[in-house]
C-alpha cells in the first residue's frame, strides 16, 4: 500500500494505525454486505459486548466510543431487528440495561466464523513474534494515550 501521508508524519505510527483501522472497517462491512448479514460493524461490536451478560447503556457508550444519542439510535436499530431488549434497571430507574435476545445470539454465533476467518486473513504472512511486538507497541501507545487523557482531565479540573 502506497503511503500518502505528509512528510511531517514520516516515522509516526498513528496515521498508519488510523488508515489500517479504516481499511479493516471497510473490509468487515463489505463482507457483511456480500454475505447478506444484516449488521454493521458497530452493531456486531455491541452484540459481542452483550454476549453472556446484561450491560448498561452507559457502559456501551464507553466501549463503542459513541455519545448517548448515537448509541441510543444504534440500540434502537438492534431492537427493531429483535437482536436486543432494552429495559430500565430494577435497582436504579435512571439506568438502562441492554440484553441480547435469542435472535441476537443466533446472528452473533452465525457471524463469528466469518469474523474469525477475516482476522486470520488479516494476519496472513505475519509471524507470532511480529504479532507479539505489535501487541506490546499498541499496549504502550494505549497506556501513553490514557496518561495524556488523565493529565488533560486533571488540568481541566
C-alpha positions in Angstrom: 0.0 0.0 0.0 1.5 3.3 -1.1 2.0 5.8 1.6 0.1 9.1 1.0 0.9 10.7 4.3 2.6 14.1 4.6 6.3 14.1 5.3 5.9 15.6 8.8 4.4 12.2 10.0 7.2 10.1 8.5 8.2 7.5 11.1 5.0 8.1 13.1 2.7 5.1 13.7 -0.6 6.9 14.4 -1.6 7.7 10.7 -0.8 4.1 9.7 -2.9 2.8 12.6 -5.8 5.0 11.6 -5.6 4.0 8.0 -5.4 0.3 8.9 -8.4 0.6 11.2 -10.4 2.3 8.4 -9.5 -0.3 5.9 -10.4 -3.1 8.3 -13.8 -1.4 9.0 -14.5 -1.2 5.2 -13.4 -4.9 4.7 -15.7 -6.0 7.6 -18.7 -4.1 6.3 -18.1 -5.3 2.7 -18.1 -8.9 4.0 -21.3 -8.3 6.0 -23.0 -6.8 2.9 -21.8 -9.6 0.5 -22.8 -12.4 2.8 -26.2 -10.8 3.5 -25.5 -10.3 7.2 -27.9 -7.6 8.4 -25.4 -5.9 10.7 -23.0 -3.1 10.7 -19.6 -3.4 12.3 -20.8 -1.3 15.2 -23.8 -3.4 15.7 -21.7 -6.5 15.7 -19.4 -5.0 18.4 -22.4 -4.2 20.6 -23.8 -7.7 20.2 -20.4 -9.1 21.1 -20.2 -6.9 24.2 -23.6 -8.2 25.3 -22.7 -11.9 24.9 -23.2 -13.7 28.2 -24.4 -10.7 30.3 -26.6 -7.7 30.5 -24.7 -4.4 30.2 -25.8 -0.8 31.0 -26.2 1.6 28.2 -23.6 3.9 29.7 -21.1 1.0 29.7 -21.8 0.5 26.0 -21.1 4.2 25.3 -17.6 3.7 26.6 -17.0 0.5 24.7 -18.3 1.9 21.4 -16.9 5.4 21.9 -20.3 6.9 20.9 -22.2 9.7 22.5 -25.5 8.8 24.3 -27.7 9.9 21.3 -25.7 8.0 18.7 -25.7 4.8 20.9 -29.4 5.2 21.5 -30.0 5.1 17.8 -27.7 2.1 17.4 -29.5 0.2 20.1 -32.9 1.2 18.7 -31.8 -0.3 15.3 -30.9 -3.5 17.1 -34.2 -3.5 19.0 -36.1 -3.2 15.7 -34.3 -6.2 14.4 -35.2 -8.0 17.7 -31.5 -8.6 18.5 -31.5 -6.8 21.9 -34.0 -5.7 24.5 -33.6 -2.5 26.5 -35.2 -2.0 29.8 -35.0 0.2 32.9 -32.8 -1.2 35.7 -34.7 -2.6 38.7 -32.1 -1.2 41.0 -31.9 2.3 39.5 -34.6 3.7 37.2 -32.1 6.2 35.7 -30.1 3.3 34.2 -31.0 1.5 31.0 -29.9 -2.1 30.7 -29.4 -3.8 27.3 -29.6 -7.6 26.8 -29.0 -9.9 23.9 -32.1 -11.8 22.7 -32.0 -15.4 21.4 -32.3 -13.9 17.9 -29.4 -11.7 18.6 -27.3 -14.6 19.9 -28.2 -16.5 16.8 -26.9 -13.8 14.4 -23.9 -13.3 16.6 -23.0 -17.0 16.5 -23.6 -17.3 12.8 -21.3 -14.3 12.2 -18.4 -15.3 14.4 -16.8 -17.9 12.0 -16.7 -15.2 9.2 -15.1 -12.8 11.6 -12.5 -15.4 12.8 -11.6 -16.0 9.1 -11.3 -12.3 8.5 -8.9 -11.9 11.4 -6.9 -14.9 10.2 -6.8 -13.4 6.7 -5.6 -10.0 8.1 -2.7 -11.7 10.0 -1.6 -13.7 7.0 2.2 -13.6 6.5 2.7 -12.1 10.0 4.6 -14.5 12.3 4.0 -14.9 16.0 6.9 -12.7 17.0 5.7 -9.8 14.9 2.2 -10.1 16.4 3.7 -10.0 19.9 5.8 -7.0 19.1 2.9 -5.1 17.6 0.7 -6.1 20.6 3.3 -4.7 23.0 3.7 -1.5 21.0 -0.1 -1.0 20.8 -0.4 -1.5 24.6 2.3 1.1 25.2 0.6 3.6 22.9 -2.8 2.9 24.6 -1.1 3.5 28.0 0.5 6.7 26.8 -2.9 7.9 25.4 -4.6 7.1 28.7 -1.9 9.0 30.7 -2.4 12.0 28.4 -6.2 11.9 28.8 -5.8 11.7 32.6 -3.3 14.6 32.5 -5.7 16.8 30.5 -8.6 15.9 32.7 -6.6 17.0 35.8 -5.7 20.3 34.1 -9.4 20.9 33.3 -10.4 20.4 36.9 
